[in-house]
Amino acid sequence: MHQPPNERELITQAQSGDEGAVSLLYETHVDAIFEYVRYRVDSKSTAEDLTSEVFLRMVRGLANYRDQGTPLRAWLFRIAANLIVDHYRQRKWVSAGSLLDEVASDDTDPIERLARSEDQLRLHLAIRALPEEYQDLLLLRFMENLPHTEIATIMNKSADALRAMQHRALKALAKQFERVDANLGQQKGDEQ
């Protein structure tokens, strides 16, 4: 039975122009990159566009990519983070109302779906109110389940500094939840 090539082999093959290897690298990482970007931007179409740009940059940069002992996805997350920063330099933040319109829907019970979308909105608003470094850290750690060592590489910090930052980020997130709840409660009161 033939085993699939490991990532280093795929990178080498992709650098040699093997389109199949490029496709496998894309398929391996596209979902994680999309989810990371989607959580940081205001619409699914923007997330799709930025994710596409990440992989265009991957293809363009593969010739110069050098394996330094960290996974390729660390490089891809760094590209994504830079694109997100560029995106927000060009636009203003969106309102809470338009965020609610963007929450993904499914065919489950409408009341359950509404409750889940309100929880997602609360989390989304609370995270987006944090400094960008905290947002990146929390998304990479808890949504992408990356280890501290890999996040440290992506964010160019030591693992110890990252752990301390995570503690501060979680405290700040708890405070933001309180603010979001107060603001959403006030908005509901104003609508009645």
C-alpha positions as CSV (number, residue, x, y, z in Angstrom):
1,M,0.0,0.0,0.0
2,H,1.4,3.4,-1.0
3,Q,1.5,6.0,1.7
4,P,0.8,9.7,0.9
5,P,3.9,11.9,0.9
6,N,4.5,13.9,4.0
7,E,4.2,17.7,4.0
8,R,7.9,18.3,3.4
9,E,7.8,16.0,0.4
10,L,4.7,17.8,-0.9
11,I,6.3,21.2,-0.5
12,T,9.4,20.0,-2.4
13,Q,7.2,18.6,-5.2
14,A,5.1,21.8,-5.3
15,Q,8.3,23.9,-5.5
16,S,9.2,21.7,-8.5
17,G,5.9,22.7,-10.2
18,D,3.9,19.6,-9.3
19,E,0.3,20.9,-9.5
20,G,-1.0,17.8,-7.7
21,A,1.2,18.6,-4.7
22,V,0.0,22.2,-4.7
23,S,-3.6,20.9,-4.7
24,L,-2.9,18.6,-1.8
25,L,-1.4,21.4,0.2
26,Y,-4.4,23.5,-0.6
27,E,-6.9,20.8,0.4
28,T,-5.0,20.1,3.6
29,H,-5.1,23.7,4.9
30,V,-8.0,25.5,3.2
31,D,-10.7,24.7,5.8
32,A,-8.6,25.9,8.8
33,I,-7.5,29.1,7.0
34,F,-11.0,29.8,5.9
35,E,-12.5,29.4,9.4
36,Y,-9.8,31.6,10.9
37,V,-10.4,34.3,8.3
38,R,-14.2,33.9,8.5
39,Y,-14.2,34.6,12.2
40,R,-12.2,37.8,11.8
41,V,-14.0,39.4,8.9
42,D,-17.6,40.7,8.4
43,S,-18.9,38.4,5.6
44,K,-18.5,35.0,4.1
45,S,-17.7,36.4,0.6
46,T,-14.9,38.5,2.1
47,A,-13.5,35.5,3.9
48,E,-13.6,33.5,0.7
49,D,-11.8,36.3,-1.2
50,L,-9.1,36.6,1.5
51,T,-8.7,32.8,1.8
52,S,-8.2,32.7,-2.0
53,E,-5.5,35.4,-1.7
54,V,-3.7,33.4,1.0
55,F,-3.4,30.5,-1.3
56,L,-2.4,32.7,-4.3
57,R,0.4,34.1,-2.1
58,M,1.3,30.5,-1.1
59,V,1.7,29.5,-4.7
60,R,3.7,32.6,-5.6
61,G,5.9,32.3,-2.5
62,L,6.5,28.5,-2.5
63,A,9.7,28.9,-4.6
64,N,11.2,31.0,-1.8
65,Y,9.7,29.0,1.1
66,R,12.2,27.4,3.4
67,D,11.2,24.8,6.0
68,Q,12.5,26.1,9.3
69,G,11.1,23.3,11.4
70,T,7.6,24.7,11.7
71,P,4.5,23.5,9.8
72,L,3.5,25.2,6.6
73,R,0.2,26.2,8.2
74,A,2.1,28.6,10.5
75,W,3.3,30.5,7.4
76,L,-0.3,30.4,6.0
77,F,-1.8,31.7,9.2
78,R,0.7,34.5,9.2
79,I,-0.2,35.4,5.6
80,A,-3.9,35.3,6.6
81,A,-3.3,37.6,9.6
82,N,-1.5,40.1,7.5
83,L,-4.3,40.1,4.9
84,I,-6.9,40.7,7.6
85,V,-5.0,43.6,8.9
86,D,-4.8,45.1,5.4
87,H,-8.5,44.5,4.9
88,Y,-9.4,46.5,8.0
89,R,-7.0,49.3,7.1
90,Q,-9.2,49.8,4.0
91,R,-12.6,49.5,5.7
92,K,-14.5,50.4,8.8
93,W,-15.9,47.8,11.2
94,V,-19.4,46.6,10.5
95,S,-22.4,47.1,12.8
96,A,-23.8,44.4,15.0
97,G,-27.0,44.3,12.9
98,S,-25.2,43.3,9.8
99,L,-23.2,40.7,11.7
100,L,-26.4,39.0,12.8
101,D,-27.5,38.8,9.1
102,E,-24.2,37.0,8.3
103,V,-24.5,34.3,11.0
104,A,-24.7,30.9,9.2
105,S,-28.0,29.3,9.0
106,D,-29.1,25.6,8.9
107,D,-32.3,23.6,8.8
108,T,-32.6,22.9,12.5
109,D,-35.3,24.1,14.8
110,P,-35.8,27.9,14.3
111,I,-35.7,28.7,18.1
112,E,-32.6,26.6,18.6
113,R,-31.0,28.2,15.5
114,L,-31.9,31.7,16.9
115,A,-30.4,30.9,20.3
116,R,-27.2,29.5,18.7
117,S,-26.9,32.5,16.3
118,E,-27.3,35.0,19.3
119,D,-24.6,33.1,21.2
120,Q,-22.4,33.2,18.1
121,L,-23.1,36.9,17.7
122,R,-22.1,37.6,21.3
123,L,-18.9,35.6,21.0
124,H,-18.1,37.3,17.7
125,L,-18.7,40.8,19.0
126,A,-16.7,40.1,22.2
127,I,-13.7,38.7,20.4
128,R,-13.7,41.5,17.7
129,A,-13.7,44.1,20.5
130,L,-10.3,42.7,21.7
131,P,-6.9,43.9,20.5
132,E,-5.9,42.1,17.3
133,E,-3.1,40.1,19.1
134,Y,-5.7,38.8,21.6
135,Q,-8.1,37.9,18.7
136,D,-5.4,36.0,16.8
137,L,-4.2,34.2,19.9
138,L,-7.7,33.1,21.0
139,L,-8.8,32.0,17.5
140,L,-5.6,30.1,16.8
141,R,-5.6,28.4,20.2
142,F,-9.3,27.6,20.8
143,M,-10.8,27.5,17.3
144,E,-7.9,26.0,15.4
145,N,-6.6,24.0,18.4
146,L,-3.0,24.9,17.6
147,P,-0.4,24.2,20.3
148,H,1.3,27.1,22.0
149,T,4.6,26.4,20.3
150,E,3.1,26.8,16.8
151,I,1.1,29.9,17.8
152,A,4.3,31.3,19.2
153,T,6.0,30.9,15.8
154,I,3.0,32.4,14.0
155,M,2.9,35.4,16.3
156,N,6.6,35.7,16.7
157,K,6.5,35.4,20.5
158,S,8.0,33.0,23.1
159,A,5.7,30.2,24.4
160,D,5.9,31.6,27.9
161,A,4.9,35.1,26.7
162,L,2.1,33.5,24.8
163,R,0.7,31.7,27.8
164,A,0.8,35.0,29.8
165,M,-0.9,36.8,26.9
166,Q,-3.6,34.0,26.8
167,H,-4.4,34.6,30.4
168,R,-4.8,38.3,29.8
169,A,-6.8,37.7,26.6
170,L,-9.3,35.4,28.4
171,K,-9.8,38.0,31.2
172,A,-10.4,40.7,28.6
173,L,-12.8,38.4,26.7
174,A,-14.8,37.9,29.9
175,K,-15.1,41.7,30.3
176,Q,-16.1,42.1,26.7
177,F,-18.9,39.5,27.2
178,E,-20.3,41.7,30.0
179,R,-20.2,44.8,27.7
180,V,-21.8,42.9,24.8
181,D,-24.5,41.5,27.0
182,A,-25.2,45.0,28.4
183,N,-25.3,46.6,24.9
184,L,-27.5,43.9,23.4
185,G,-29.8,44.1,26.4
186,Q,-30.0,47.9,25.9
187,Q,-30.7,47.5,22.2
188,K,-33.6,45.0,22.9
189,G,-35.0,47.5,25.5
190,D,-34.8,50.3,22.9
191,E,-36.7,48.2,20.3
192,Q,-39.6,47.5,22.7
